[in-house]
């Protein structure tokens, strides 16, 4: 049975990028909604059941965003470090949810915080993945002026992920904002060069360059639609593939 499940997955190892906003429930006034983290954990468990090795990078925008802090007068360096700490809070919340559904997990941070998480060590991260543990990378890159998109691309490159899955609230990459422009066209596939030429905001420039250099496909999809994560991992045509 396990062997048959493994054959259904297109990718052996994935990195899933979750924005901080995914954890948020504005209607309840919650920065981190336990029901949402449980649903994320349930879906990650379904992917693990296919035999796929799973790593995640989480954002912190539901708690604090460095760039917006700079606009309010906070020093950019300080603001970015505050944002990195916010990602660690989200990572710990997600770890708790994953363990409650029976998954063994590890959180690794770019900023050392040994009382709550491991420091990022590549060899140790690879060993965790090979042992079937779900890895959560937090703390961004550990440096200011880099987004969690850059952290996701960096970690995906370091662990040799087969694909970087970017979870969003829309079902792919569009030629314009589909909310404001009814004529916006969704792309099923894009080359790296075409996405650059069209100036499409798939990810930030540093992240995009890393994925392009290491030939890691980026799959942008609507995470909030039930079953999409599992479908993407099976190789179904969901969202937009940049390759």
C-alpha positions in Angstrom: 0.0 0.0 0.0 2.8 2.4 0.9 4.6 1.7 -2.3 1.5 2.4 -4.4 1.0 5.8 -2.5 4.6 6.8 -3.2 4.1 6.2 -7.0 1.2 8.7 -7.0 3.5 11.6 -6.0 5.4 13.5 -8.7 7.9 15.0 -6.3 10.2 13.2 -3.8 11.0 16.4 -1.8 9.1 19.7 -1.7 9.4 23.0 0.0 6.1 24.7 0.9 6.2 28.4 1.4 3.4 29.7 3.7 2.9 33.4 4.2 2.1 34.6 7.7 -1.3 35.7 6.6 -2.3 32.0 6.1 -2.4 31.6 9.9 -4.6 34.6 10.4 -8.4 34.8 11.0 -9.4 38.4 10.8 -13.0 37.7 11.4 -12.2 36.2 14.8 -9.4 38.7 15.5 -6.8 36.0 15.7 -3.2 36.3 14.5 -2.9 32.6 14.7 -6.0 30.5 14.4 -5.6 27.0 15.9 -8.3 25.7 13.5 -6.3 26.9 10.5 -3.0 25.5 11.8 -4.8 22.1 12.3 -6.0 22.2 8.7 -2.5 22.9 7.4 -1.2 20.0 9.5 -3.9 17.7 8.2 -3.0 18.5 4.6 0.8 18.2 5.2 0.1 14.7 6.8 -1.8 13.7 3.6 1.2 14.7 1.5 3.6 12.8 3.8 1.4 9.7 3.4 2.3 9.8 -0.3 6.0 9.3 0.7 6.9 12.9 0.0 9.6 14.6 2.1 8.2 18.0 3.3 10.0 21.1 4.4 8.2 24.4 5.1 9.2 28.1 5.3 6.8 30.3 7.1 6.4 34.1 7.0 5.5 36.4 9.9 3.3 39.0 8.3 0.3 38.1 10.5 2.3 39.4 13.5 4.9 41.9 12.2 6.3 42.8 8.8 9.7 44.6 8.7 9.0 46.7 5.7 5.7 48.1 7.1 7.6 48.8 10.4 10.1 50.9 8.5 7.2 53.0 7.1 6.2 53.7 10.7 9.6 54.9 11.7 11.2 51.7 13.0 14.8 51.2 11.9 14.8 48.8 8.9 17.3 46.5 10.5 15.4 46.3 13.8 12.1 45.9 11.9 13.4 43.0 9.8 14.7 41.1 12.9 11.3 41.6 14.5 9.7 40.1 11.5 12.2 37.1 11.7 11.2 36.5 15.3 7.5 36.6 14.2 8.2 33.7 11.8 9.6 31.7 14.7 6.4 32.2 16.6 4.4 30.9 13.6 6.8 28.0 13.2 6.3 26.9 16.8 2.5 27.1 16.4 2.6 25.0 13.2 5.0 22.5 14.9 2.4 22.0 17.7 -0.4 21.4 15.2 1.7 19.0 13.1 2.7 16.9 16.2 -1.0 16.8 17.3 -1.8 15.0 14.0 1.0 12.5 14.6 3.8 13.9 12.5 7.4 14.1 13.9 8.7 17.6 13.3 11.8 19.8 13.7 12.0 23.6 13.7 15.3 25.0 12.5 16.0 28.7 12.7 18.5 31.0 11.0 18.7 33.0 14.3 20.0 30.7 17.1 17.4 30.1 19.8 18.4 26.7 21.2 15.8 26.7 23.9 13.0 26.4 21.4 14.5 25.2 18.1 17.6 23.8 16.4 19.9 26.2 14.6 19.9 25.6 10.8 22.5 23.0 9.9 22.2 21.6 6.4 23.4 18.1 7.1 21.1 17.8 10.1 18.2 19.1 8.0 18.8 16.5 5.3 19.0 13.7 7.9 15.6 14.8 9.4 14.0 14.7 5.9 15.4 11.3 5.2 14.0 10.0 8.4 10.6 11.2 7.4 10.4 14.2 9.7 8.6 17.4 8.6 11.0 20.4 8.7 10.0 23.9 9.4 12.5 26.6 8.6 12.1 29.9 10.5 13.9 33.1 11.0 14.1 34.0 7.3 17.7 34.0 6.1 18.9 35.4 9.4 19.8 38.7 7.6 17.8 41.9 7.2 16.7 43.1 3.8 15.8 39.6 2.6 12.2 38.4 2.4 10.8 35.0 3.4 10.5 34.4 -0.3 14.3 34.6 -0.5 14.5 32.3 2.5 12.3 29.8 0.8 14.3 29.8 -2.4 17.6 29.5 -0.4 16.4 26.6 1.7 14.9 24.9 -1.4 18.2 25.2 -3.1 20.2 23.9 -0.1 18.0 20.8 0.4 17.8 20.1 -3.3 14.0 20.3 -3.3 12.3 19.1 -6.5 9.8 22.0 -6.4 9.0 25.1 -4.4 5.3 25.4 -3.8 4.1 28.9 -3.0 0.8 29.0 -1.2 -1.3 32.0 -2.1 -5.0 33.2 -2.0 -5.3 33.2 -5.8 -5.2 30.2 -8.2 -1.9 31.1 -10.0 0.0 34.0 -11.6 -2.0 36.5 -13.6 -1.1 39.2 -16.1 -2.7 41.7 -13.8 -4.5 41.8 -10.5 -7.6 39.6 -11.1 -9.4 41.4 -8.3 -9.3 44.8 -10.0 -8.9 43.8 -13.7 -11.5 41.4 -15.1 -9.4 41.0 -18.2 -6.5 39.6 -16.3 -5.2 36.3 -17.8 -4.0 33.4 -15.7 -0.9 31.6 -16.9 -0.8 27.8 -16.8 3.0 27.8 -17.4 5.7 30.4 -17.6 9.4 30.3 -18.3 11.7 32.1 -15.9 12.7 34.5 -18.7 9.1 35.3 -19.6 8.1 36.0 -16.0 11.1 38.3 -15.7 10.3 40.0 -19.0 6.7 40.6 -18.0 7.7 41.8 -14.6 5.3 39.4 -12.9 5.6 39.3 -9.1 5.9 35.6 -8.7 8.5 36.1 -5.9 11.0 38.8 -5.2 14.1 39.1 -7.4 16.6 37.4 -5.2 14.3 34.4 -4.7 13.5 34.2 -8.4 17.1 34.2 -9.4 18.0 31.4 -6.9 15.3 29.2 -8.3 16.2 30.0 -11.9 19.9 29.3 -11.2 19.2 26.0 -9.5 16.3 25.0 -11.9 13.8 24.6 -9.2 10.2 24.9 -10.6 8.0 27.4 -8.7 4.3 26.3 -8.4 2.0 29.1 -7.4 -1.5 27.9 -6.3 -4.5 28.6 -4.2 -3.8 27.0 -0.9 -7.2 27.8 0.5 -9.0 25.6 -2.0 -9.4 22.1 -0.5 -7.3 19.4 -2.1 -5.0 21.7 -4.1 -1.8 20.9 -2.2 -2.3 17.2 -2.7 -3.2 17.7 -6.4 0.0 19.8 -6.9 2.1 17.1 -5.4 0.5 14.5 -7.6 1.6 16.6 -10.6 -1.9 17.7 -11.6 -2.2 20.9 -13.5 -3.1 23.3 -10.7 -2.1 27.0 -10.5 0.9 28.3 -12.5 4.2 26.5 -13.0 7.3 28.7 -13.5 10.1 26.6 -14.9 
